[in-house]
Amino acid sequence: MIDLRLGAEHSDFDVVHPWLTSSYWSPGVSREKVERAAAHSSMVINAFLDGRQVGYCRVISDRASFAYLCDVFVAEEARGKGVGQAMVGFALEDPEHQNLRRWLLATHDAHSLYEKFGFKLLPNPERWMAKL
């Protein structure tokens, strides 16, 4: 059974930091930056199986109009067991993150997961800009 725990205080950063530093979206990110990002997020979700952390994700939001779902990571040995779905579903159902105008995320390879929750490609991507 998947055990979800909220809050950065439940994150095992000895596990989470290597996941994120090896990901395509934050290669080489420092541990200090990972911990600071967690501390300032509106929600941090940690997933555990048999007492071991196997998943992590964050929500950045003003809790009024906008939320960004990010750093969704599931350990390779736990993939296909519903961990990602459990974390994303929990985030989207959280009472403090309801009635928002918009949720956003970016993904390279998990479109099918997010489509199950109603995410779609941006309707007008030409309106969006990024400072990289």
N, C-alpha and C positions, 0 to 999 in steps of 0.2 A: 504494500500500500504506500502511496506517495504521501509524504508528510511535508506540507508547506509551512514555512515559518517566515513571518514578516519582520523586516527590519535588518539594517546593516549589522546590528549586534549579533545576529545569527549567521552571518556570512563567515565562512572559513576562507579568509583571503589567501591562505597558503595554497588553497585549491583554486579559488576564483581567479586570482591574478594570473597564473600560468594559462588558464583557459583563454582569458581575454587578450593576453599579450601574444598568443599564437593564433588569434582569430584574424580573419581578413579585414575586419572593420576597425581594429585597434592594435595593429602589430607593434610590438615593442612598448606599449603603454606602461608607464611606471606604476609600481604598486601604490605609491602615494596618491597618484591621480585616480586610480581605481577606488581607493578607500574614500577619497574626498568626494568623488562623484556619488558614491553610495550614500555618504552622510548627508548630501544635499538633494537627494532625489525625494520625490513625494511618496514613492513606494519602492521597496526592495523586497523581492520574493526569492526565497531560497527553498529548493526542493531536496528532500532527503529520501533515500531508500535504504532500509536496514541500517539507519543511523549514519550513513555516509552522504555527504553533499554530492548531488548528481545534477543539479540545475540551479540557474541563477538568472534573474532578469530585473530590470529597473523600469520605473515610470517617472518621467519628468513632466510635471504639470503645475498649472496654477489652480487646479481643482475647480475652475469656473468655466473656462472656454476651450482649453487645449491640453492635449496630452501626447507625449512622445514615448512610445514603447521601444526600449533599447536593451542592448547587451543580453539578449535572450540566448542562453547557452545551455545545452544539455550534454553531459559527459557521454562520450562515444558508447560506453557499455550500457548506458541507460536509454539510448535512442530507440524509438519504436515502442516504448512502454507508456506513452501518454504523459510524460513529464512536461514537455513543451506545451501541450494542450492544457494541462492542469494549471500551469503558471499563467498563460495568456488568458484563459477563461477567468481565473481568479482576479487578475488585474482589471479586466473589462467589467466584471460584476461588482467591483468594490464600490460601496455607497458613496465614498468621497470623490469618486471619479465618474459620476453619472451626469447625464444631461449636458455633456460637453458638445461644443459645435464640431470639434474635429479631433480625431486620433490619427497620428502619423507613425510610420515606421519605415525603415529601409531594410531590404533584404536582397541577397544575391541568389539564394537557393531555397528559400522556404516559403515561396508563394502559396503553395497548396495548404500549408498549415494555416496561414493567416486568412486565406479566402474562406475557410470554414467559419471564421468569426466575422465575416462581412467586409473585410478589407478588400479594396480594389485598387487598380492602378490609378494614379492621379488623373482626374478628369481634364485638367488644364495644366500639364507640366510646364508649359511655356511661361506660366505666371510665377513659377517658383524660382528662387535664386538661392545660391549658397555662397558663403565666403569660406574658401578653403585655404 
